[in-house]
């Protein structure tokens, strides 16, 4: 049998369609229900569904009054405040194309985006880096806030295939790419509701991330709103140490965070009692079995992992109704068509290959902005090639092996850094760990492990631990302690930076 999951396509998005209208579809029926609680240690700022819809559509009116027109691009340089999702959905509601960006970007990085996109306007928090843009208006936070009370705009309905928003990849390949998504992308996320979240109207979903992070926008806000649930977001400045308290006091039923957040919470709060929490969700980087096991032991609730990317959100996951087999990511969500392929197509079950998504997936990108050649380079026939390696078993569970450019070669063996990291993460006293291969002399590369810890660890003990837990060809030959592991703007480990830093200092 081949490594191919295909159990039928999902229902297509209706036409005409608007992404923001879909997100707010329950607002009129649930006007007084809390859609969003922005949580601080002494209470919360609550937004009802009616107030949120009014603010979004009022802002939409204000943007149109600035002379903006459907189809034009609007660059977002906003911080971690509720204005971010309001402005984002306001743009989409009236047919503008928002581009949410990381607040950590520098002026030169933003300047490259401005040059590439030629936005019609920039939504600007003065505390967020942004170059001067003569000829391109910058709308301030104050102006956006004043728009909320304007009469509501009408939803700009149209073809679900039309451009809805643009997001930038993290740049792990070296150059961030502008990824174009259609309005239908939100419709495709319904496959995630049961295939990952187990999400229902009575849920209170808390996300640990900031408003201006696409993981938070999708999982933390738009998905719960699209079913009439309540979203819980920590206010700006709330420390990670406060999250267990907020989870308990706000009776969160689902919690979403990157694996590192769970690790930090377990470190700071070994005794966590969350009687209302059904389960946790995690994505963004590989979840270690150690964190999964420790979280369950501490809370009695499971963690469900999802795999996705900027080009196609999440499409492989575990869920309450379909827990992952040990060591796997989970299964493709019902409605997806997913394969493990090589240059000839789907490989036999149990063989390693590239994780691929059918080009007809409603959640797949339209393409890279004004980069047709780059877009086509990611496809092989009907398959979009993720660049990630995996293995599918007979029950369609997929084991993640790492990225093409992350895979290491040790004595002719291909080694996944994730496997080595998972083993070393169990060493007593180790914090975070990142593994890659480094060049120690011309044409000689060895596996190196970089780690954080409260105090230096004994190299001999680390080596002995590796020898006890990993095949010889998988064992690191070098260990190096760092104050912190390098990450990209989205908070993911940068193996490229590990290699470059090591080789620059040897």
PyMOL commands that set and color helices and strands:
alter all, ss='L'
color gray80, all
select helices_A, chain A and resi 19-23+49-65+83-93+107-117+141-147+185-188+190-197+214-227+240-249+259-268+289-299+372-377+417-424+459-469+472-474+495-504
alter helices_A, ss='H'
color red, helices_A
select strands_A, chain A and resi 4-6+34-40+43-48+73-77+97-100+121-124+137-140+163-168+178-182+204-207+230-234+254-257+279-282+302-309+313-317+330-332+337-342+345-346+352-358+367-368+379-380+383-392+397-403+408-410+413-415+430-441+444-453+478-481
alter strands_A, ss='S'
color yellow, strands_A
deselect
rebuild
show_as cartoon
